[in-house]
């Protein structure tokens, strides 16, 4: 079949398309056309630098490194990313304007954490907090922010929306890379979470939350959170609750394998990482059986080599899913979740993640058929012979 592109949209699909004489023709005979890939848990500003560098460099450094990192992501076939923490609003605008090449960005802005929560990056000696003390640097520049109590949570949520967030992210439970919150800890009261979700709802968008455990997830879901980030320790009743509420599972195929996050052996972070990866093999099959809408993300953080493996992580889904099921997580199902940002969605010309008339012309031509061999996606440099985003060709080896 043929696909006609006009401007940045797919105009027509069929076998009898009439075109003008000046139309550019691309012969993809014998190859496979798929939608551009979507990473639903990306960190533009942090994925390619160490923790030490990230917490001790200024915003300009973060965004300049992030621009180069996002350019590489686009050439891996990722035409859209949902950025899940950080002030990347300027990078988004400059990417949209064509100053930098990279995927379109759905920014969350500053991730919101309680004191002792997952993104409380203050020094160990920073408590008890002086109410009159200035914000830390990462808070002042809008990467992360600590908020306690309903008024403060409302303030920080509204500030993120004012900055241009397409969705909001809070931390509802313990984390692996953070130092002050064990995995079993539940963060934010129901009142705080409900207030934040309501504030986002007033702006006609949705809430996503960092969470691993049942108790934390169930509280967040009860408050109206629609995107559960991670969720590697969830059990069947919680996954069934997510199915009932229509909440999405934004999970990452992380395992303790050759691509494991390199936490120091014997450290508490390493112990928590092992616990989380042991849950990966259990939750994916359960979510598939129950029918929870699941989307793909990498959550690549503080490691440039790990970020380079972005596409490879899709192939890991083949352990639990068929190739088409895996690819949907990184295309059409991801597009459904992005659409929940409603009028806050800055890309409303058409749907994302599909090859369909009226959709954005985000397209990849694969040398081979990834529906038969998912591993093709894991080597985009070799197998993605054409990459198009927004109707513009960024790679063409045909």
N, C-alpha and C positions, 0 to 999 in steps of 0.2 A: 504494500500500500504506500501511498505518498502522504506527506505532511506539508502543508503550505503555511509559512510563517509570514505575517505582516506586522512590522514594528516589533513589539515585544510579546506578541500573543500568537497562539496557534489559531489560524484562521479557518482551515479546512483540513479534513482527513478523508481520503478516498482514493480510488484508482482512476478517476476520470477528471482530475482537476485541471482547469484551464488557467494558464499563467501568461503574464505579459512577457515580451521578448527580453526585457532587461532583468528578469528574475534570475537570481543566482541558483544554480542547480548543484546539489550535493548528492552524489551517487553512493548510497549505503548498501548496495546490493550484497546479499550474503551475510550481512551483519544484523545486529539487534538494536533497536531504539528503546531506551528506557528514560524515565523522568530523571531530572537532576536529583542528587541525593540531599537529604536533610539530616543534620546533626542536631538533635533536640536538647542536648546538654553540653554546650560548648562554652569555653572561657577564652574569648579572644585576647584578653589582656594578660592572661597568666599561663597559658598552656605551654609556652616555650621558654620559660625562665624558672630558675630554682626559687624555692620559698625565700631564701635569704636575699636574693636579688629582688624578688617581687615586693618584699616588705621594706626594702631599703632603697628603692628607686622612685623617681617622681612619675607623675601621670604621663608626661610626654614620652618618657622611656617606655612605659607600658604600652602606649598606643602605637608607637613607631614599631616596636617589636611585634605587636598584635597585627598591624597592617601587613607586615611581611608573612606572618604566620597564616593569616586569612587568605593571602594570595596563593600560598601553597595548598590550602584547603580547597580553594576553587579548582586548582589544577588536579586535585584528587577526585573531582566530580561533585563536590559539595557546593551546591548553588544557593543554599539557605542554611543558616544556623540560628538556633535560639540561644542567645547568650544568657547564662544563668547566674551571673554576678559580675558587677563591675560597671564603671562609667565608660561605656563605649559609644555614647551618643554621637560624639564628633566623628568617630570612625565610621559609624553607620551613615551619617550624612555625607561624608566625603566619598564613601563607597557608592552610595546612591548617585552622587554627582559625577562619578567616573574618575575622580582624582586617584583613587586606589582601586585596584582589582581585588575582588573578593566576593564571598557569598553575601546575599542580603542578610541583614541582621534584625532579629526580633529581640530587642534589649529588655532585660529585667531591671537594669539599674542596680543600685546598692542592695545586696542581700541583707535582710533584716534579721537580727539575732537578739535573743535575750542575753543579759549578763550570764556568763559561763556557757553560752551557746556555741554553735558550730563555727560561727564567724566572729567570735570575740577574740580578736588577735592582740589584745592588750597584754602588756608584760605581766608576769606572775605577781609582781609587786604593785599592780595597779589598783588593788582593792584593799580596804574599802574606798569606794569612789568618792571623790570630792564633787558634789553637785555643781560646783562652779568651775570645775576643770574644763579646759578646752577639749574639743574632739581630737582624736588621733588623726594622723595624716591620712590614712586610708579612709577614714570616715569623712574628713573634710573634702576629699576629692570625689567621694561618691562611689567607692568600690564596695564597702561594707558599712553597716551602721548597727550600733547596739541600741536597743529600745526596750524599756521596761514599763509595764503598766499600759492601760488602754489609751490614755491621752498621748503618750509618747509613741506608741505603735501606730496610732492614727496619723500623727504628725509625719512620721517617717514614710508611711505608705503614701500619703498624699504628696509628699515631696518627690518621691520616685515617679509618681504619675505626672507631676508637674514637669519633671525632667524629660519625660517622653517615653516612659516604660510602656511596653505593649502588654505585659503581664507582670505580676508581682511575685517575688519569691521570699519566703520566710524559712526559718530553720525550726522545725518542730521536734527534732530529736538529735541524739548524739551523732558524732561523726568520726571518721577514721583519721583524717589528717589533722584534726584539731586536738588540743592538749588538755582541755578542761572539762570535757563532756564524754563520759563513757557511753557506749552504744545504747545501753538500756534506759538512758535518761530521757524523759519526756519534757519537751520545752514548750513554753507558752501555755498559759491557761486557756480554757475554752472561751472565756470572755475576751481575752486579748486576740485570740485567733478569729473569733466571730467579728470583732470590730474591724480587723484588717480586711477580712473577706468582704464585709459590707462596704468598706470604703472603695475597694476595687470594683465591687458590683455597681456602686454609684457611678463609676466611670465606664460601666458596661464591658468590663474585662474580667479575667479570672485570676485565681491564685494557684501558685505551685509551691510545693514544700519539700524541703530536704528531710527525709525520714527513712528509717530502716525497720523499726519494730511495730508490732501490732498496736500496742497501746498508743503510741505517738500517732500512728496513721489513722486510727479510728477516731481519735479526738479531732484531727485535722479534717477528716472526711465529714464528720458530724457538723463541723463549722462551715462546710461548703467548699473546701479545697477540691479542685478538679484535676490536678496533675500531681501525682505522687512521684517524687524524684528518688530514685534508687529502689528502696523497698525490698532489699535482698533477704530480709529476715521475716517477711510476712508469712502468715499461715492461711489455710484455705478459707476460714470464716471471713477474714478481712478482705481477701481477694473477691469473695462472693459479694461482700458489701460494696466494694468498688464497682463491680459489674452492675449491681442494683442501682447505684447512684450515677452511673455513667462516667465515673472518674477514670482517667487514663493512668497507666503505669509507664513511667518514663525510666526504664531500667537500663543498666549497662552490662554488657557481657564480659565482666571482669572475672578472671580466674587467677589462681596462683600458678601461673605458667611462665613461659619465657617473656611474656609481655606484662608481668606483674609490676605494680608500682613499687619502686625500690626503697621501701622503708627499711631502716636499720634492723638487722637481726637482733632479736631480744627486746626490742622496743615495744612500748604499749601500742604504738601506731601499727606495727607489724602484726601484733596479736589481734587487733581489731580487724585488720585487713584480711587475715586468714578466716576469721569468723564470718565476715561478709561474703568472701568468695565461696565458702562452703554452702552458703544459701543460694548462690546463683543457680547451681544445678537443680535445686529443689523448686524454686519459685517460677522459673520460666515454664517448665512443664505444667505446673498447676495453673498458671495464668492462661496458658494455651487451652487447657482442658475446660476451664470455666468460661473462657471467652472474654477475658478482660482486654480492652483495647490497649495495646502495648506499642510504644514507639522507641526508636533507636536513639541512643546518645553515647558519647564516649566519656565525658567528664575528664578529658585529658587535662592534667594540671601539673605545673611546675616541672615539666620534663619534655624537652624538645624532641627527643628520640621517640617518646611515647606518642606525641602529637602526630608524628610522621606516619604512625601506624593506624591512623583514623579509619581508613577504608578497610584495613585488615579486620577490624573489630566486627564489621558486618558479617564477614565469613564465619566468625565464631558462632553466630546465631544458627548456623547449619547443624549444630549439635542438637538443637531442640525443635527447629522449624524446617519446613520445606523451603526451597529457594524463594518461591513467590511470597510466602509468609514473611520471610526475613526482609525481602526487599520492600514489602508494603510498610514495614515498620519505619523504614528510612525514606518513604515517599508518600503514598496516599494517606495512610493513617496519621503520619506526622502532619500532613496538611490539614486534616480534620481538627487536630488539636490546635494548630496555629490559628485556625479560623475562629476559635473561641474568644480571641481578643477583640472580635466584633469591630466597632468603629475605631478602636485603637490600632487596628491592623493598618500599617501604612502602605500595604500592597494589595489594593482592592480591585485591580483591573481584571483579575480572574483567579481561579483556584491554583494552588501549588501542589506539586507532587503527583501530577497525573499527566498523561498524554491524552488530551481531550480538546475538542474545539472550544475556544474561548479561554483556555488555560494559559498561564505564563509559558513562554517558550524557553523553558529550562530543560535541556535535553542532552543525553549522552548517547553516542553511538559506540557500541561495544563490539570488539572483534571476537565474536563467539556469542553463545547464548547463556546468559547468567541464570536463566530459569532451569537450565540443565546442569550448569556448573557454576555454583555460587562463588567458587574461588576466583573466578575471573575478576570479580569486583575488588578483591584484595590486592590486585596489582594494577592500579589505574594507569601508571606510567606506560605500561606495556599494552594494556587491553582497552583503554578508553581512547579511541582514535579521534573522537570529536567531542568537545565539551562546549555547550552553549548555555549562556545565562541571559535571560531577559532579551532574547533574540540576537545577542551578540556572541560571535564565535571567539572563544579564548584559546582553543587548541584545535588544530585540524591536521591530522596525519594521513588523511585519505589522499 
